[in-house]
Amino acid sequence: MLITALPTQDFEPDDSARPIAAAGFSMLTDGGEMPWHRHRRSQVFYNESGLITCETEQGVWVIPPQGAIWIPGGLLHKSRSGAEMTGVALFVEPGALDGLPGACCSLAVSPLLAALLMRAAALPALYDEEGTDGCVVRLLLDELAHSPVEQIHLPRPGNARLRAMTDGMLADPANRRTVTEWAGHIGMSERNLRRLFLQETGMSIGHWRRQMHVVTGVQLLGNGLTLQNVAHELGYESVSAFATMFKKQTGKPPGRFLAERRPHDISS
């Protein structure tokens, strides 16, 4: 079951008379999810605390605390949260500003952007576009356009046999079945498997598997597991082996990655 609390029950972001509409939200879940849906406007989910996983036909994104995801208007998606979480849902009118992302992506959130998103959630529906509120919105959109993209993303192949393979990997991330074994399992030559997988995902199978461990590891850490338990769940012989892989994929060890996602102190 998923419960969403917004400041008003009349919140209709796609019908807003202003370039943006925003609202704070909280979610409580015991294993449910927000089902497949789409919005006319582009959407930003800012995760202040908790953990969000967002899925499209093209991939899976994990949004850790103090992170955000950009979802283009019209894109079919669903989401779920691991436990209690809070954040901001922002909806942006198409063409509101040049330079905003054209594809679904996870975004790094600076302390300034976090403050602007929280401020946007408190704006009246018909905020004054020529006054201070309008300045806040313009600065918010500019910050969004310049936010770095984070690689907490797992692309999904469209081919049915490749999708069966990746679904199997996701269901058992510690499984060490080789590429040769997977090729036989899905009825495809190893050469064609490697070629088609790279063509559809932009990654080698080995790179995809490591990225799967990053995405899954972030989910498990966000749900409160220790590094030792996460390394074990993903089939690594030691914490150091998992941490080394994680750093190679993200540029940061798990401890630093998580520490940078503690709540921002915007007063300092």
N, C-alpha and C positions, 0 to 999 in steps of 0.2 A: 504493500500500500504506500502511495506517495501523497504527501500532503503539502500543498504549496500555499504559503501565506503572503499576500500582497497588500499594500496599503489600502487598496480599494477594489471592490468587486467589479467595478465598472471599467477596469483598465483594459483598453482596446488599442494596443500599440499600432496596429496597421491602419487605424482610422484617425490617428492623431493629426491635428492641423499644424504641427510643428515638425521640424526636421528630425528631432529625436523624441523618444518617449522612454522613460526609465522607471523602474520600481525596485525596491528592495524585496528580497524573498528569503524564506527559510524552508527547508525540506526535512521531513522525517520519513524514513523508509525502513521497512522490515523485509526488503528483498524485492520490492516492486520497481517500476520504472515509469518514466514519462513515455507513452507510446509514440509510434511514428507520427510525425506531423511536420508542417512547414509554415512559414510566415512570408507574407509579401515583402516585408522589410528585412534587411540584414539584421543580424542579432549578435550581441555580445553577452556571453555569460561570464561575469566576474565572480570568482570563487574566493570569498573572504576567509572562510574556514570550512573544513571538510574536504570532500573529494568528489569530483564529477567525472563520469565517463560518458563521452558523446560518440555516437556511432552514425555513420552514413553508409551508403552503398560503396563508397570509395575507401573507407578506412575507419579506424578507431582512434580517438583522441582522449588523453587523460589530462584533466585540468587539476593540478595540485593546489593547495592553499596559496593564495596570493597570485594565482594565475588566471588566465582568461582564454576563451575560445571565440573566434570570429566565425559566424555561420552566414554565408551569403543568402540573400533573399531568394525564396523559392526552393531552397535545398531541403529535401526530405531527410529528417534526422530523428533520433530518439536519444534519451539521456537517462542516466540513473545516478544515484548518489549512494555512497557506502554507508552512511549513517546520518546523523544530524549535520546540517550545513547551512550556511548563510552566505548571501552575496547580493549582486545586483544584476538584473536583466535589463539590457539597453537595446533599443530598436532604432535603427538608423534608416531614414528615407533614402531610396536609391538616388544617386547623384548629389548627395548632400555635400560631398567633398571629393575632389580628385585625389587619387593615391591610396584610398582605402583598399584593403585586400580584395582580390577577385575570387579567391578560393578559400575553402575552409582551412583554418590554421589555428594553432595555439599561440598565444601571445605572452611575452614577458610583460609584467605590470610593474612600472616604476612607482615609487611612493606618490609622485605627483598624479599619475594616472589613476591610482587607487583612490586618492582624495577627490578627484574630479568625478569619478564614477559614483562615489558615495554622495557627492553634492548633487549630481544629476538626478539621483533617486528621490531627492527632496524637492525638486523643482515642481511648480504647478503645471498642470497640463497645458495651459496657454501662457507659458512664460513670456516675458517681454524680450523679444528678439533684439531690440535696439538698446536694452539696458544691460545691467551687470549679468543677468542670467544668460543673455545672448552671448556675452563675452566668454562666460564659463563653457557654454556649448561649443563655441568655435575653438577654444583651446582644447577641449576634450577631443573633438574630432581630429585636430592636428596631432595630438599625442597618440591617438589610435593609429593614424596613418604612418607614424614614425616608430611604432613599437616593434622591437625585434621579434622575429618568429622563433618559437622554441620547438625543438624536435622531439616532442613527446607524442609521437604519431606513428600509427602502424597502418600502412596502406593495405587495401584488400584487393586481390585479383578478381577479375570478372569471370574468368573461365571457371566452369563448374567443377572440373577435376582439381584445379589449383585451389579453388575455394574449399573443397573437401579436405585437401591437405592442410591448409592454414587453419581451418576449423579444428582439425585433429591436433595440431600443434598447440593451439590456444587451450583446448580442453585438457591437455596434459603437457604443460610447458617444461617439465623435467625429462620428458621422453627424448632419448638421444638417437632415434631412428635416423639412419643415414639417408642421403639424397638418393642413393641407389635403391635402398629399401622403399622409400616413398614412391619412387618412379614405378616400381613393381606393384606397389599397393594401389596406385590410382590408374594403372594401365597406360603408362606413357614411357617413352624412352628417356633415359637420363639426359641425353643431349637436348631433346625437345623440351623437357621439363625445365632445365636451366635457362634455355633461350627464352621460352615463353614467360617464365616467372620474372625474369629481368625486364622483359618488354612490358609486362602489365603492372609491375610494382615499382620499377626503377631501382630495385635492389637485388643483389644476389640472394640466394636462399640462406646462406650463412649470415649475411648482414641482417636480413629480415628476422631470423631467429634471435639474434642478439638484441635487435630493437624490440622484439616481443618480450624479451626478458627485462628490458628497461621499463617498458609500459606496464607489464605485470608487476615488476618490482615496486614501481611507484604506487600502484594500487594497493599492494600488500603492506607497504610501509605506511601509507596513508590510513590503512585500517588498523594500525597499531602493532604490527608484527615487528620483531627485532630484526636487525640485519642478519644475525645468525639463522633465524628461522626462515627468512626470505631466501637466503642462499641455499638452504636445504630444500625448500619448496621448489626451487628452480633447477635443482640438480647439480649445484656447484659443490666441489669438495671442501671449500673453505670460504670464509667471509672475504678474504683478500682476493680470491679468484673472481668472485662476483663484483667486488669494488673496482678491480682493475678493468673488467669488461665495461662496467657502468661508466667509468671515467673516459674510456676510449670512445664510447658512444655519445656522451653528453658534454665532455670537456670538464666535468666536475665529479668528484667522488660523491657517493650517496649522502654522507653526512653534511657536506657543504651544500649540496643541492637542496636538502631539506631545510637546513638552517637559513638559507636565503629566502625561504618561503614562510618564515614565521611572520606574524602580523607586523606590518610596518609601523614604526613610530614617526609620524609625520611632523611631530613637534621638535625633533632633534635635527 
